[in-house]
Amino acid sequence: MRTFGVEEELLIVDPESGEPLALADALLSGRHVAADDLPQPPQPPQPPQAPAARDNTDGDGMGLTAELKLEQIETQTRPCLDYGTLLDQIRAGRSLADQAAQKNHARVAALATSPLGSTSHTTPDPRYARMLERFGLTAQEQLTCGFHVHTYIESPDEGVAVLDRIRDKLAVLTALSANSPFWNGLPTGFESYRTQAWNRWPTSGPAAVYGTYPAYRRVVTRLLDSGVMLDEGMLYFDARLSRNHPTVEVRVADVCLRADDAALIACLVRALVESASREWRDGVDPAPVPTVLLRMASWQASNSGLTGELLDFGNFRPAHAADVVRSLVDYLAPVLDEQGELTLARQGVEDIIARGTGSAEQRQVREKALAGQPGDFGFGAVVKHAVNVTMRDTLKVSEADTAPELLRVRQS
């Protein structure tokens, strides 16, 4: 079985008002090194059984990572082999972040955008300063929290083959993880508005079929030569090869309100990677879906989540969202069954369909708050609820047998 690990970006919030707080530096004990600006040594090849997804520390035991904005903090798990271990790591990471936040009279919340409007603050770092200067309002407003899944690959050739064969199915994960219906104190009309905000970056969104690893590198080189993106760390495609670890990184999901939903989506991603690799080895060509259609599928998933229709990844025509999600599980069933995760995946997907995504839960909480307190916008109640759900069933780091020594390295 392939190792896999995740990165979760969490909001730092005021426990009373729900407003984002620019406290990442305080949570990091005054360290000002930004994750994307760390120099990275080349990584040696790893054998297939190695836990290669996130297994290099910088040696100082630091447990949290800076991000673009001081109002957010990132946790990272170690490589895992199964759902249960990964879920424990996600919960332990949330607990670790919340403990640091509480020492500074704050909390953390797994919200992909802030329901309340506020001015965000860029992490003091030369690279982030260049991004702010180069990309203006896009960087200034980019307070969004994503969920990134790393899955082990044996070679860059395998990695590119996987990228080519999963691209048509990634929008389903956006819909399943949708957790950002509000933006700056307003309902957006979207289930995953983070996707809309994120896709303002010039290198974001779906990519074309590459065919080979040299072709992939040629695309990266041409993007760098264009002078638009600052460095390779700004390759923000829906899925990419990690620069520093032998992994494929899938980046389309909102951070999930519930830890068990996050672990479920990670399992689906790992099964996608394995299924795509098998197709490559069996000589199955990638589906020749035009990139413009993938953008349509991504937009539709961002807009309606599981509340309406998605574009079916088989024919890219509208279909009931629940049916499309179930079809993805059916497609992955052989691999999920081998890994002992098929029943878990089917039940997890049905649970999300039945109760709704994080976006649906946020809206329900706000509607209840508005009904109980006329004139109140209800967003503070949404954040308080999110804090409680984020920390539900979390492990105390001191009690976790596999408590993650979370990494600061993130140039991947």
Secondary structure, 3 states (H helix, E strand, C coil): CCCEEEEEEEEEECCCCCCECCCHHHHCCCCCCCHHHCCCCCCCCCCCCCCCCCCCCCCCCCCCECCCECCEEEEECCCECCHHHHHHHHHHHHHHHHHHHHCCCCEEECCCECCCCCCCCECCCHHHHHHHHHHHHHHHCCCECEEEEEEECCCHHHHHHHHHHHCCCHHHHHHHHCCECEECCEECCCCEHHHHHHCCCCCCECCCCCCCHHHHHHHHHHHHHCCCCCCHHHCCECEEECCCCCEEEEEEEECCCCHHHHHHHHHHHHHHHHHHHHHHHCCCCCCCCCHHHHHHHHHHHHHHCCCCEEECCCCCCEEEHHHHHHHHHHHHHHHHHHCCCHHHHHHHHHHHHHHCCHHHHHHHHHHHHHHHCCCCCCHHHHHHHHHHHHCCCCCCHHHCCCCCCCCCCCCC
